Amino acid sequence: MLERDIEQRVCVYAKSKGFLVYKFSSPNHAGVPDRMFVAPHQRVFWIEFKREGCKLTPLQTRECDKLANCGFEVYMVDSVEQGKSIIDEQAHIAGMAFSAFLRISAILGPDDGSVH
């Protein structure tokens, strides 16, 4: 399957799960991953799409490493199934984080702006 077809199907799937999906290009900076995904509840990760069996170029590897060193999760995806699996995993993690936030908020109570 072509890279663009994998990318398109994974992006449609991500949007159906409530993710924001951005095509990313940096005119003077080659090698940046194809897409930035924003999962519900502040999770951001990147995906570089490839045709099945293709590998990252050395430049793409360096750029992915830079993002990873800044704390972002970066994936290389070469199949629709792999991409959907990553989306499902990220949705699950985002849901767990939001549930924890709600539990902590319930314990702390409403923020009325006062200093305690």
Summary of the structure (lengths in Angstrom):
residues: 116
radius of gyration: 17.2
end to end distance: 59.2
largest distance: 59.2
contacts: 303
relative contact order: 0.18
helix: 47%
strand: 18%
